[in-house]
Amino acid sequence: MANEAGTRGRADVASALRFATELCAWVATPWALASWSVVAAVASAVLLIGLPTVFATPGDKNHVIVPVPGAVTVGLVLLQLVAAVAASWAVWPAGAAAAVTALAVACLWTERPRRRRLLRAAH
């Protein structure tokens, strides 16, 4: 029972860190692209939010629209992390970008159990 609560607590922390990093990607990426192309900025937000909403691994979410193997879900998370870090360094002050980078690293660390589980999930 105590181990289950500990595992759930770590999963909650991992989910919170993942969401915070995704939020950074959703804000920083369009911001970084806006000076180049407003269409690209809007498309980046639609893709970064829409892809993980539509494509998910069964068992990882309560509601799956289009089922995909776990590796796809892992790839989508990595896309969010890379977008958050790269875009934050492109448009935000160094302190904020460093904080986003630390957040992404913490997310990678805490997501290890989920990533292992997802990579075992075929479909």
Secondary structure, DSSP 8 states (H G I E B T S, - for coil): -HHHHHHHHHHHHHHHHHHHHHHHHHHHHHHHHHTT-HHHHHHHHHHHHHHHHHEE-BTTBS--SEE--HHHHHHHHHHHHHHHHHHHHHHS-HHHHHHHHHHHHHHHHHTHHHHHHHHH---
